[in-house]
């Protein structure tokens, strides 16, 4: 879901699942992560430094994912992303 639409469409995101939020540089996704935490989304992670830095470091490439009826590029390896967050 484009971050620009998050304000109007966040209720379409599941509250009972972990959500990984990413933007190209990480700045917009920080705002989106905070926005999601406010109304009760507790399992939300932000990708620090964004998708651009993720690719520059050689982490797995983008795949396709559907959320709220839209397709967009998303990281193929959520497990790797979570490990990166924990280290």
ABEGO torsion letter per residue (X at the ends): XBAAAAAAAAAABBAABBBBBBBAAGAAAAAAAAAAAAAGBABBBBBBGEAAAAAAAGBBBBBBBBBGGBBBBBBABAAAAAAAAAX
